[in-house]
Amino acid sequence: MKLYGSPFSPYVRKARVLLREKNIACEFVVVDAWAADNGIAARNPLGKVPVLQIGPDNYLFESALIVHYLDSLDGKPLQPKDAAGYWQSQWWQALGNGMIDATVARVLETRRPEDKQMPEKMQREEARIARAFSSADHAYRDGTFLVGSMFSLADLVLGVACQYIDLRYPHDWRAKHPRLKRWFDRIAGRKSFEETLPAGFVKPA
């Protein structure tokens, strides 16, 4: 298998963390997601990363599909087996993915020419992120993991989201949510997270 993407993309990083967690052999092919000649469009009609090659001329795209596929390979999915736990995990993943989407939207707005930027759009995305942190803090039950007694995709997705926010929209969310910080510190210390940090990432104190 080959995973195509950027080390800085949170969508790609979800797959990379999962590959490390499950010890799945997969070549990581670094591409510039914005380069016109990166070859991604030939593998993904949507022209986005990540793209996972699972066979000759056989590609999967969209991070949710790729994560679902990788999670199924060893027959030991990182999902709670009970119905209540499964849907709790799905809730956390939806929240984390929404935080990633909001942060990406904010980043893209900051990269527009200064006279073309829309401060109100950045404020809307920042408000979404703040509400998501508050919702996560309210829902968190002080366990080692977000759902049940084992690391799951809930922890993976929200952990990647928090670290991407630290990278692209650094602000002191930890001061407002110290309980969530304690959970995150444990997750961020996992080998899978440590080994997939983008170059130059500086951990907040």
N, C-alpha and C positions, 0 to 999 in steps of 0.2 A: 504494500500500500504506500501511497504518497499523499501527504497533506500539503496543499499549496496555500500560502498565505503570508501575512506580515507578522513579525514578532510583536508588533505594537497593537494589533487588532484584538479587541476583547472577544470577538466572535471566534477568531482563530484560536485564541488562548484557551477557551473553554474546551476545545477538542484536544489541545496539547496537554492540558492538565489531566484530562480523562485518560489519555494514552499513557501518561506516567503512572497514574493511579492503578491502572490495570496491567501495566508492563507489557503493552502491545507494541510490537515492532512496526514502525512506520517512519518512512523517510520524510523529513520536513524540508520542503522546497520553498525557500524565501523568494517572494515576488513583491514588486512594487505595485500595490493595489491600484495606484492612480496612473501608472504608465500605460500609454496607449498600446504598446507592443508587448505587454506582459503575458499574452497567450491565454489569459483567463477566459475570455469570451468564447474561445473554442472548446472550453471544458464546462463552462457554465453559461447558459444563454442570458442569465441576468448580469453577467460580467462582474461578479463580486466574489470576494473570498470570505470564508474558506471554501476550498474545493477538495474533496477526498477522492482519490483514484483507487477503486477497489478491484480493477481488472483492466484488461486491454480495452481502451475506448469506453470505459465504464466509470462514470463519475457521479458522485453525490454532491449536492450543494445545499446551502442554507445551514446555519450552525445547528439549529434544533434537530434537523434530520440527521446530520452527521453525528451529533452527540448520541441520539437515539440508536443509530446503527452501531457505533462503537460500543455503547453500553450493553448491547445485546450479544456481542461476539463470544464472550466466554460463558454465557449462560448464567452469569451472576450479576444481574443488573443492580446498579446503585440506586435502587428505588425500594421504599418500604413495600412489603408484600401485602399488608392489610389495606383495605379500601380507604379507610380514614387517613392513614399515613401516606398512601399514594397521592391522594388529592391535596393533602397538606404540602407535600413536596412539590406538586405542580404549582400550587399557589406561590411558594417561595421562588420557584424558577421564573414564573411570570413576573414577579416583582423585580427580581434581579435583572432579567432581560429588559424590562422597562427602564430600569435605572441606566443600563448600558445605552439603550436607544436615546434617552434624554441627554446623556453626557456626550454622545457622538453628535447629536443635533447642535448642542451648544458649541462643541469644538469647531464644527463646520461653519457656524456663524462667525466665530472669532477669526476665521481664516479668510473671510471676505474682506475686500478693501474697506478701510475704516469708515469711509463716507457712505458705504453701502450696508453696513451692519445695522441690525435691528435690536437695540438694547432690550426692547420689550419681549422679543423672542428668547433672548438669553435668560431674562428674568423668569419667563414661563418655565423654561427647562430647569432652571435652578430651583424653582418652587416645586416642580415635580420630584426632583431628587430629594429635597428636604422632606416632603410629605412621605416619600418612600422610606427614608431612614426612620422617620417617626413611626410609620406603620410597622416596619420591621422590629423596632425596639419594643413596640407594644405587643407584638405577636410572639416574640422570643420568650422562651420559658426557662432560661438560665441553664440549659443542659449543655453538655459538651458539643452536641450537634443540634441542628435546627429541628430535625424530625427524628424521633426515636433515639436509639442508642448507637447508631452507626453513621459513618460519613455517607452522605447521599448526594444526588445531583442538586439538591437544595443548597447544601453547603458549597458545592463547586460553583454554581452559577452566581450565588450572592457574593461569594468570596472574590470571584473574578470581577464582578461589578464594583465592589468596594475598592479593589486595587486599581481598577481603571480610573475610578474617580480620583484616587490619590495621584494618579499619573497626569490626568488631563484637566481636572478641576479640583486642585488641592485646596481644601479648607478643613477646618477643625470640627468635623462631624463627631469625632470621638468624645469631645468635651460634653456634647449634648447627650450622647448615648454611650455612657461608660460600660453598661452591661453588654451592649452589642460589640463594643471594642474588645472585651475579654473573649467573646466567641471568635471574633475575627483574628485576633492575635494567634489563637491556637490553629486556626485554619491556614493562615498565611505562613505559619511555621512548618507546614507539611512539605515534604521533599518535592512533591509534584508542583507545588506553587513556587518553591524556591528555584527549582531548575528551569522554570519557564518564564521567569521575570525578564522583561525586555532590557536590553543593554542600557546602562545609564540610569536605571530606576533607582531612586533614593527612597528608602523606607522612612516614612514620617516617624518622628520620635513618639 
